[in-house]
């Protein structure tokens, strides 16, 4: 067959691309206009669904078709959409980010004193009352604490904190495009993360620090793609020291390069050293929070039907470690490990907030899965908790929400698994017989 006979990829439909962008941009513009999701929950939910329909058109355009236009133009669009919602009301988590930065400037160890500690009374301001779980000392790792300290020193406002994490989200989208290109894929696939309404809500509207973790992991992925194991280890340590979740990728790194894994572990330990003192409980909140709380969990919630809380947590922990070790059994690119390992975490966690799905979203450009995209969409029901908070004055997640959130995901995942098995069986049946 001549090269001219080779099947060329079909270009994306320009109309679908334009409509997709308009719907996603409309969702962002709606958020910018509303200013505060909590005051307009129902309007936000409708806008989220409409924005997700546009996002679906764009995902189809870059995963099933030849993308239109230069990646730089798409990236610029991702940046503009994030800038547009800089002034929206952030998540209440940002009050804690700012608080923990302020007390560090005052000489206190955030791992040793909770926000409601009487010794910190003189540092309380109008923002203090918005801090959630004020009886918990710091849960975020040392590099996150350094980020909080930096903002408190340079721009000690909620706008300063949010701007930092929106900028890091732009960095994350950019690095994902570079990583994809290095692995021989279209950088346009980065919009599966960059234009996802869930990601835009979590990182740009609410300003969660998960964008920093994604940026570090994307940098680690680029280093891995260039076969720079020690640089990969340093960036992975940065991700772990920002949010502890990527620690489950240490077995993957150890399988590729044991010395690099040792370096990553050493850097994590070094990161904690400045915060060690007799009064500090470095992992107290990290252990206590999932032990005392259960919300919107799938695997853990199912296990609780037959086990007690401790037994369910142990079982889910074993499942997560088993998946991490299974995907470390042979050397593979970081892009191959992200989705199954983070997927196991999301399924097994006792507490799942909508912004945790950002961890999955960063893996989807490398392994698009309809089931996980469906979960991103069905997380619109998460905001029923915000509606309850507005109506009753107390934030609470209705117990029924778990069903509309996870049922579409489970059905889609089952269909995907069945289709992949059928495709694999079809390929096997078409293999020529071995010569006798």
N, C-alpha and C positions, 0 to 999 in steps of 0.2 A: 504494500500500500504506500502510495506517495504521501509526502508531507502535506500536500494540498488536500488529500482525502481525510486527514485527521479531523476528528470531531472538535469543533471549536465551542467554547463555553458560550451560552446564550447571555447576552447583555441584559442587565437589569432593566425593568420597565421604568422609563423616566417618570411617568405619571405616578406609579407606586412610590417611587423615591420621594417625589415632591409632596405627595399626600402624607407619607410617613413623617417627613420632616415637619410639615405643618402641624400635624397632630401632636407630635412630641413637643414642638415649640409652643403650641397652644397650652399644653399641660404645664410647662414651665412658666409661661406668661400668667396663667391662672394663679399659680403659687405666688408669683411676684405681686400680683394684684391683691390676693387675699391677705398676704402678710403673715398670717398665723393659722396653721392647719386646725388647731384646736377649736377655733371659733367658727369654722366652716367645714366640719368633718364630712358631711354628706356631699357637699359640693366637691370637696377634694376627692372623695372616693369615685364620684362620677368622672371627674377629670382624669384620675389615675387610669380607669378602665379605657377611656378614650385614648389617652396617651399611649397605653400599652398596645392598642390596636395599631397605632402608627408605628410603634416600635417593632411590632411583628412584621409589618411590611418591610421595614428597613433590614431586619434580621434576614428575612427571605432574600432580599436584594443582594446581601453580601455573602450569604452562605450557599445559596442555590444558583446564583447568577454571577456574571462578571460585573463587579462594582463599577458604578459610573463616577467619573471625576477623580481628581487627585486626593490622596489620603490627607494631605495638608489642609484641604478645604473642609473635609469632614471633621478633622481635629479642631480647626478653628471654630466650627459650629459647636462642638462639645465644650470648648472654652467659653464661648459667648453665653451658652445656656447656663453655665455655672455662675458666671458673673451676674446674670440677670436675677438670681435669687440670693445674692449675698446679704440683702437687707431683710430677708424673711426671719421670722422668729425661730431661734434654734431649739434643739432638744434641751431638756433640763439637765442632761448629762454635762453640758458645757459649763454649768454653774459649778459643778465639782471640779472640772478641769481647771477653771480659773481659781477656785478656792485653794486647790492643792498647790498651784503655782505660787499664790500669795503667801501661804504659810511657810513654804520653803524659803522665800525671800526674807521672812521674819525669823528664820533659823530653826524651824520645826521640821521634824521628820514625819512626812504624811503617812508612813507605815506604822508610826507609833501613836498617833493621836487621831481620833475620829473627829468629824466636824462639830459634834455636840460636846466635845471635851471642854470642861469648864475653864481649862487653862487658855483656851483660844477665844474666850468671850470678847476680849478687847479687839479682836480682828474681825468680828462679825459686822457685816454691812447689809444693805438691802437685798443683796443676792443670796445671802446665807439661807434665808427661809425657803429658797427654791431648790436647795440641794436635796437629792433623794438619798435614802438610807443613811441618814446622818449619824447613825450609831456604828457605821462601818468605817474603819480606817481605809487607806488607799488599797484599791484592787488592781490598778493599772501599773505595769512594770516600770523599771527605772528610766528607760529612754522616753517613755510617755511622760514621766514626771519631769524629765529634763525639758521636754517640749513645753509643758505647762509653765515651768519656771521661766523659760525664755520669753513666752508671751507675757507673763506677769511682769517681767522686767522691762519689756520694750513697749507693749501695747496692752495694758491690763484691763481689757474690756471683753465682753462677749463677742463683739465684732472682731477683735484681734484674734481670739481663739478660732472663730469660725473661718476667718480669712486664711489662717495657717492651713487648716485642713482642706479647704477648697483648693488652695494652691497645690497642696500635695496630691489632691485627686486629679488635677490637671497633669501633674507629673506622672501619676500612675497610668492615666490613659496614654500619654506619650510613650512611656516605657513599654506598655503592652504592645503598641504598634511596632516599636523597634524589635521587641522579642519575637513577635509573629513573623516579621520580615526575615529575621535571622534564621528562623526555623522553616523558611521556604513557603510561608503562608502570606496571604494578603493582609497588610496592616489594617485594611478596612474592617477586618473582623473585630478589631478592638472596640467597635461601637456596640458590640454585644454587651460589653461592660459600660462603655462611655455614655450611651444613650438610653440605657435601661431606666424606666421610671422609678424602680425600686432603688437603684444606685443613686439617681439624681436626688431622690427624697432623703436617703440616708446620709449622703456625703455633702451635697450642695445645699439642700433646704435645711436639714437638721445639723450638719457639721460634725458628724461622728468621726472619731480618730481612726476608724478602720481604713480610711483612705491612706494613712501613713503606713499601715501594715501592708496594704496592697502595693504601694510604691516600693517598699523594701523587697517584697517578694518578687515583683517584676524585675527589679535590679538583679536579684539572685538568679532569676530565670535567664536573664541575658548573660550573666557570668557563666552559668551552666552551659548555655548554648555555645559560648566561646571556649568552653573547656578550661575555665579558670576556677578550679575547685576552692581555692582559698578566698578569692573574692566572693564566690557564692556563699561560702561559710560566713563571711563577715556580714553580708547583706541579710542572710537568714537570721543571724544573731540579732541584727537590727530589728527585723520583723518580730522576733520572739520578745525582745525587750520593749516593744511598743504594745503588743498584745500577745499574750502567752500562747495562744492557739497553735501557731506554726511549730511549736516544740515537737509536735508529732511527726514533723518531717525530718527530724534528726536521724531516724533509722534509714530513711531514703538516702541521705547524704553519706551516712556511714557505709552503706553498700557501695557507693561510688568511690569514696575516698575516706578511709578511716581517720587519717590525720586531719582532714578538713573538718570532719564531724567533731573531732577533739577540739579544734580551734573554735568552732561555733559554741560548743559547750563552755569552753574557757572564757570566751567573751561574754557569755550570758552571766556566768558567775562573777566576773569582774564588774559587770554592770550593776549587780546587786550590792557589791562590797561597800560603796559609800553610804548605803542606807542601813547597814547592819549596826544595831546598838542594842543594849540590854532590854529596852522597852519596845523594840520594833517586832511586829508579827508580820513578816514579809508576805506570807501566803495565807494569813488568817481569813481575810475577806474572800480570797479566791476559793477557799475550801468551804467556808460558811455559807456563801450565797447560794450555790447550787444544792447544798445540803438542806437548807431551810426553805427553799422555794421550788415550786414546780409549776411551769406555765408553758402552754402551747408546745408540749413535747410529743413526739411521735413514738419512737422506740422506747424511751423511758416510760412514757405514759402507758404503752401497751404492756410492758414488763410489770408495771405496778398492779396490773390486774391479777397477777399470780404471785408476785413477790412483794416483800416490804420495801420501803424506800432504800435502805442500805443494800439489800440484795439487788435491786434494780440498778442502782448506781454502779455496783461492782460488775454486774453483767454488761452494762453498756460500756464501761471502761475497758473491759476485756475485748468487746467487739471492736472498739476504736483501735486498740493496740494491735489486734489481729489483722485488721485491714491495713494499718500502717506497715506492719511487718511483712504482710503478703505482697504489698507493692514495693517492698524493699528487697524482695528475694532475688532480683536481678537488676543490673544497672539500667536505668531508663531516664529520659529527660524529665526535668521537674514539671514540665507542662503535662506529662502523662500521669503524674502522681496527684496533682492538686485536686481534681474533681472527685475521685473515689475516696481520698483521705478526708477532705473537708466534708464530702457528702456524708460519710459515716459519722462525723462529729455532729453535723446538723441533725441527723436522724436520732442520735443517741443522747443529745444534751437534755437535761431536765428543764432548762429554761431556754426558749428561743425567742429572741426579739427580731423584728423584721430586718434590722440592719445587719444581723449575722449572715443573712443570705448574700450580702456583698462578697463574702469569702467564696461562695459558689460562683457568683457572677464573674469574678476575675478568671475563673477556670474555663468558662463557657466559650470564649473565643477560640480556644484550642480544641475543645470537644463539645460542640453545640448539642444539647440534649433538650428535646421538647419538654420532657417531664420537669426538668429544673426551671425552664422558662415558664411553665405553667405554675409552678410554685411561686415564682417571682410575681406573677399576676395575681394569684389567689391570696397573696399576703395583703391585698387591699382590705381583707376582713380583719387584719390585725388592728386597724384603726377604730374598730368597735370599742376597744379599750379607751381610746381618746374620747369617744362619744360618751361613754359611761362616766368618765372623769368630769366632763362638762355638765352632764345632767345631775350627777350625784355629789360632785365635789371631791370624789375619791377615785383615783385611777385604779381600774380593775379590769382584768381580762375575762369576759364571759366564757363560761365553760363550753358553750356550744360552738365557739369559733374554731376549735380544733378540727371540726368536721368539714366545713367549707374550705378551710385552708389546705388540708392534707388529702381529702378524698380525690380531687382532680389529679393531684400529683401521683398518688398511688395508682390510679387507673392508667394515667399516661405512662408511668414507669413500667407497668405490667405489659402494656401494648408494645412499648419500645423493646423490652427484653424479648418478647415473643417474636417480633419482627427481625431482630438481630439473629436469633436462633434459626429462624426460617431461612434467612439469607445465608447463614453459615452452612446449613444443611444443603441448600441449593448449590452452593459452590463445591461442596464435597461430592455431591452426586454427579457434577459435571467434570470432575477430574478424570483424566484418561486412566485406564487400567494399567497396572504395573506389568511390564514385560515378563513373560514366563521363561 
